[in-house]
Amino acid sequence: MATNETALLNLMVIDPNQPPMPVAADLSQNGIIFVPNGTHAEVRDRKFFRDGRLVEMYPASSFQMGRVGAVEMERITITDLSHRKAEGWVLSQCLRRAIVYP
């Protein structure tokens, strides 16, 4: 999870298909937080990452946004574990949806 746009640039270099490598403990100071599988979070916003910045979806389908190199991102707030209330951006493809009924 990237906590700011500078960290988001660095996060986009990390391959989500590879297991995370051991990293220095101060990586969170650089704005990147590794979140374990199964962590609960609430989605706050949705944007696309294109040309090194977050942009709103313009009048096109998400398929067309993907063709021009835009990647869908979601802003989340973690609701459990050690990073409770931490906010940041994650790739939408890394999220698994769970619906909670009242």
C-alpha positions in Angstrom: 0.0 0.0 0.0 1.3 3.4 -0.9 0.5 6.3 1.5 1.4 9.1 -0.9 2.0 9.8 -4.6 5.8 9.5 -4.3 5.4 6.1 -2.7 2.9 5.2 -5.4 5.5 5.7 -8.1 7.8 3.3 -6.2 5.0 0.8 -5.6 4.3 0.5 -9.3 7.8 -0.9 -9.7 7.0 -3.8 -7.4 5.6 -6.9 -9.2 2.3 -8.0 -7.5 2.7 -11.5 -8.9 6.0 -12.1 -7.0 6.1 -12.8 -3.3 7.3 -9.8 -1.3 11.0 -9.7 -0.6 12.3 -9.0 3.0 12.7 -5.3 3.3 14.3 -2.9 5.7 12.1 -1.9 8.7 12.2 1.7 7.6 10.3 1.1 4.3 7.1 2.5 5.9 9.0 5.8 6.4 9.2 5.9 2.6 5.4 5.6 2.3 5.1 1.9 1.4 3.3 -0.4 3.9 3.2 -4.2 3.2 -0.3 -5.4 4.1 -0.7 -9.1 4.8 -3.4 -11.2 3.0 -6.7 -11.2 4.9 -6.5 -7.7 6.2 -9.8 -5.9 6.3 -10.2 -2.4 4.8 -12.8 0.0 3.6 -12.6 1.5 0.1 -12.7 5.3 0.1 -11.9 6.4 -3.5 -11.1 5.0 -6.9 -8.8 6.6 -9.5 -6.5 5.6 -12.3 -2.7 5.8 -12.2 -1.4 7.1 -15.6 1.8 8.9 -16.6 3.1 9.0 -13.0 0.0 10.5 -11.4 -3.5 9.7 -10.2 -6.2 10.8 -12.5 -10.0 10.7 -12.5 -11.6 8.3 -15.0 -12.4 10.4 -18.1 -15.3 9.7 -20.4 -14.2 6.3 -21.5 -14.7 2.7 -20.4 -12.2 1.1 -18.0 -11.2 -1.1 -20.9 -10.1 1.9 -22.9 -8.3 3.3 -19.9 -6.3 0.1 -19.7 -5.4 0.3 -23.4 -3.7 3.7 -22.8 -1.7 2.3 -19.9 -3.9 3.5 -17.0 -4.0 1.2 -13.9 -7.0 1.2 -11.6 -6.2 2.1 -8.0 -8.3 2.3 -4.9 -7.8 4.3 -1.7 -8.4 2.2 1.4 -8.5 2.6 5.1 -7.3 -0.4 7.0 -9.8 -1.4 9.8 -7.8 -4.1 11.6 -4.3 -5.5 12.6 -1.3 -3.4 13.3 -1.8 -0.7 10.6 -5.3 0.2 11.8 -6.6 3.5 10.4 -3.7 3.7 7.9 -4.8 5.1 4.5 -3.2 4.5 1.1 -3.5 3.4 -2.5 -3.5 -0.2 -3.7 -4.0 -1.9 -7.0 -7.6 -2.8 -7.5 -6.6 -6.3 -8.7 -5.0 -7.0 -5.3 -8.3 -6.6 -3.5 -10.8 -9.3 -2.7 -14.3 -8.0 -2.2 -16.3 -9.0 0.9 -19.8 -7.7 1.4 -20.9 -7.1 5.0 -24.7 -6.9 5.6 -26.0 -4.9 8.5 
